[in-house]
Amino acid sequence: MERFGMVRPRMAVLLFAVLALAAVAFAADVDGTWTSTFDTQIGEQHYTYNFKADGEKLTGTAKNDWGERPIEDGTIKGDAVAFTENVEFQGQKITIKYTGKLSGDEIKFTRQVGTFATEEITAKRKK
């Protein structure tokens, strides 16, 4: 009876380990180059994102017509992708917060641009 009682905790640990490995493998699917073109209050934007996942940490760059910047505070948890881009526009520093959902070769993002705009965009994996 004592031995049977030890099997359940071990099975729980094994199940947790398998799920954790699966989550890490899934998170790595964001790696690569992604592009997006969308309309904003200041005109059409053309972006190229380069992402690299390391576990739940996301690093990379965001490049548009005005330059390239590193992404900050990047995370990937399952299919949830989030990061921050800091830009300077007309002498003002603007923080853009991205939250999105990865689905195959597409990420649907909500971009919170400072305190004055919220934009829905789609980034597509570059083949």
N, C-alpha and C positions, 0 to 999 in steps of 0.2 A: 504494500500500500504506500509506504514511504517513497519508494522508487517512482511510482506513477505520479506522485505529487511533484516531483522534480522535472518531469517531462514537459509539463505545460509552460513553466517559466522559460525553459530552454527553447521551446518552439516559438514562444513570443519573441525572444531575442533573435532567433533565426529569421522569423518573418520580418521583424523590424529591419534587420540588416539587408535582406533582399529588397525590401521596399526603398530603403535609402539608396542602394546601388541603382535601382531602376530610376529613381528621381534624378540622380546625377547623370545617368546616361541620357535621359530625356532632356535635361537642361543643356547638354552639350549641343543639341540640335540647333541652337541659335547662332552658333559660330558661322562667320562668313560675312559677306557683303550684302546689304539690303538697300533698296532705293525707294524714294517716295517723291512724288510731285503733288502739291496741293495749293489751294488758294488761301490767302490770309488777308488781313486788313492792309498789309503793305504790299500786296501783290503775290504772284505765283512764286512758290518756293520749290527749289530742287535740292533734295538731300540725298546723301550717301552715308549710310551707317556701316561701320565695321565693328563687329562684335566678337568677343572671345569669352567663353564661360569657363570658370574654374570652380567647380562645385556650384555653390549658389552665388558666387561673386561674378559680376559681369563687368568687363572692361572694354575699351574700344574708343572709337572716335565718331564724331558727327561732323560732316562736311556739307556746307551749302555754298551758294554763289559768293559769299563774303569771306570764306575761310574755313579752317578745320580746327576743331577743339576736342579735347579729351572728354569723354563722358565721365560723370562722377556719381558716386553712391549707387552704382549699378548692382542690381540683383536679378536673379532668375530663380523662381521657386515653382517647379512644375512647369505650367504653361504661362505663368505670370512673369512679365518682364517690366522692370522699372529702372529709370536712371534720371539724372539731371544733366542739363546742358546749360552752361553759363555763357551768355553772349553779350557783346557790347553793340548797342545800336544808337546812333546819334549821340554818342558820349555818355549813354546811360547803360549801367550793368543790368541785364535782365536774366532772371532765372527761369528756365523752362523745365517743368517737371513732366516726365513721360510715365504713363502707366499703360500697359498693354497686355494683350493675350496672343500668344503664339499658336498658330494653327497651320501645320505643314510649312508651306513656303510663303506664309503671310503673317504679319503681325498687325493687329488693329490697335492703334494707340489713341489715347486721349492725351493731348498736350495742353498743359496749363501754362500759359505764357504770362509770367508775372502775375499781376492782379487784374489784367484787363482783357484777356482773351482765353477761351477754351476752344480747342480745335480737335476734330476727329480726323485722323489720317490713317492710311494703310501703307505699310512698307512691305515690299516684295523682295524675296531672295533673288539675288543676281545669279543667273545660271552661268 
